[in-house]
Amino acid sequence: MTTFVDRVELHVAAGNGGHGCASVHREKFKPLGGPDGGNGGSGGDVTLVVDPQVTTLLDYHHTPHRRAGNGKPGAGDHRTGGEGFDLVLPVPDGTVVLAQDGSVLADLVGNGTSFVVAAGGRGGLGNSALSSARRKAPGFALLGEPGEARDIVLELKSVADVALVGYPSAGKSSLISVLSAAKPKIADYPFTTLIPNLGVVTAGDTVYTIADVPGLIPGASQGKGLGLEFLRHVERCSVLVHVLDCATLETDRDPLSDLDMIETELSLYGGLEDRPRLVALNKTDIPDGQDLADITRASLEERGYEVYDVSATARKGLRELSFALARIVAEARAAKPVEEATRVVLRPTAVDDAGFSVSYDPAEDLYRIVGSKPERWIKQTDFSNDEAVGYLADRLARLGVEVELAKAGAKEGDTVVIGATENAVVFDWEPSMAAGAEMLGRRGEDHRFESPRDAVTRRRQRELVRDDAATEYARFDPMPRREIEPDEDF
């Protein structure tokens, strides 16, 4: 049974926002109390949080689909819908969040570090929030926005100061078991270590972590053996320790050739050239092993390596090695820049940024409108409600969409698309048409809520419009009416 997983594909979905409510307050002696529809609740977010108690991604390997709670719809009497529950997913320290294309979304290092991987949808406004001096009784409400849905990849890169690298059965697991309190599996056959093992070492005043990486073989950087799966676990290490087997039974191997092979695989993997290296000549408790260590030490020192003779079985040379590692780790920590307070980068919108763009697609012969506001408004609109569609037309007109379409060369009857291809709204453009709600007779206005002064003003305006319409009709009527005599025979 799998107990350690360091790479998973996760499908997350945030909660949808609740719909707004269209309601009119009614009670005894107040049949027209005004709109009182409440707003919908926002959907829950999906958040990744570093938890020190979690060391593997195994849970997400078995259940890769996770979803946050949806927001509740609003109700009458100005009642706002409940918020959807946030989904918090604990991940190990050192987890990297990747998009499907391989781009890094977040690198989660440090206890409590969090990242909102999918944001919940905002709740729709009720008709109470949509009412105004001109729109006193809206007969519609806005829909809740859908939550984000993403497919991501989680990769675990162990956060350790020291990494032990070497051939299979070089003695890395035995070495980490005597340097720390770790209890890895130890046996006398290759690839005993199938997962990275972590241990904590105390040397003087310095405390550091050490990782035992599964054995590397030629071609590990191209996927042979287990090396490619676990080479990522050495990326965060400050020091690399080459554990060389001085008592191997294979006649075609020796410490120098093993070192060259490991260095070749590390260089092919990339990104580890600047890490300091130490060499631990292991299994020197065996007479032939000590002789081979004496022979190869000079060559290794000529290459610039610090060389230590060690034996995990005899507990030989461990103190010198642990203090040497502590010294290099302390120097690496001191060389790191002091972490400053988190800075928030503000990028204000350009003065001439309209918030949307209009482009012509000659292949499909249509005009496409792309922008956060138009696309969000499309998702909020209930197209089964004429008044809601008119409200959308008003918003688009105020944003300047019609003006930009005219500048782009759009003509009457041309196809216009708003939004992404998979969720686009298609309509035929009529440039001479007024804004939707205005054309529909100021949708949302209820004359029963007017004051006497407003009623008189509206009546005068209606009379003026009627008189102007009659005048215009008389001017363009090709067959004016003639008076009929009372005694004329029909």
Sequence and secondary structure as in RCSB ss.txt:
>XXXX:A:sequence
MTTFVDRVELHVAAGNGGHGCASVHREKFKPLGGPDGGNGGSGGDVTLVVDPQVTTLLDYHHTPHRRAGNGKPGA
GDHRTGGEGFDLVLPVPDGTVVLAQDGSVLADLVGNGTSFVVAAGGRGGLGNSALSSARRKAPGFALLGEPGEAR
DIVLELKSVADVALVGYPSAGKSSLISVLSAAKPKIADYPFTTLIPNLGVVTAGDTVYTIADVPGLIPGASQGKG
LGLEFLRHVERCSVLVHVLDCATLETDRDPLSDLDMIETELSLYGGLEDRPRLVALNKTDIPDGQDLADITRASL
EERGYEVYDVSATARKGLRELSFALARIVAEARAAKPVEEATRVVLRPTAVDDAGFSVSYDPAEDLYRIVGSKPE
RWIKQTDFSNDEAVGYLADRLARLGVEVELAKAGAKEGDTVVIGATENAVVFDWEPSMAAGAEMLGRRGEDHRFE
SPRDAVTRRRQRELVRDDAATEYARFDPMPRREIEPDEDF
>XXXX:A:secstr
      EEEEEEE          B  BTTBTT  B          EEEEE TT    HHHHH  EEE       B
TTTB       EEEEE TTEEEE TTS EEEEE STT EEEEE        HHHH  SS SS S         EE
EEEEEE    SEEEE STTSSHHHHHHHHSS      SSTT   S EEEEEEETTEEEEEEE     TTGGGT T
THHHHGGGGTT SEEEEEEESS   TT  HHHHHHHHHHHHHHH S TTS EEEEEE TTSHHHHHHHHHHHHHH
HHTT EEEE BTTTTBSHHHHHHHHHHHHHHHHHHS              TT  S EEEEETTTTEEEEE HHHH
HHHHH  TT HHHHHHHHHHHHHHTHHHHHHHTT  TT EEEES STT EEEE  TTS  HHHHTTSTT  GGG 
 HHHHHHHHHHHHHHHHHHHHHHHHH SS      TT   
